[in-house]
Amino acid sequence: MNAQLATTTAWILSSGFGLSIVSAILPWFNAEVILLSLAALLRSPFDLVVLALVVTAGQMVGKCVVYWAGFQAGKLKVARNGRVERWRARLGGRQLRAVGLVFLSSAVGIPPLYLTTLAAGTVGMAFPRFLGAAAGGRVIRFGALVFCPRLVMGLLGR
């Protein structure tokens, strides 16, 4: 790989990381559009895998901020109304369901991960469980997305 190509790839990857942090915090910046746009600039399957991992890492940095905001809101007296307490009680004994919901939200997008992240922080879901489930789902989602255009082009014979 020549120096110019390596520099271009590094810029693409660092842009993907930064933009994915922004998209995790500000949901109107779509991470999937960012990922597909940057993937179109890369040729190597290895670079595509790295891009998917880098965008996942950026998303998780941003989602940590969103989780923290929800966690702080959950500690406020105003937020400690009956609804929040009921959800805490429901999820208290069903951590596996909460992890499954976060994973599903992260991999499929329904319910939106932004809202799921806020809710997980607000009800005090264990942070390592949240982070593992969300990162696992995002790796699967972004890995599939980054290779989807290549698969379609291969099927079309291009």
Secondary structure, DSSP 4 states (H G I P E B T S, - for coil): --HHHHHHHHHHHHHHHHHHHHHHHSTTS-HHHHHHHHHTT---HHHHHHHHHHHHHHHHHHHHHHHHHHHHHHHSTTT-SHHHHHHHHHHHT-HHHHHHHHHHHHHH-SS-HHHHHHHHHHHT--HHHHHHHHHHHHHHHHHHHHHHHHHHHHHTT-
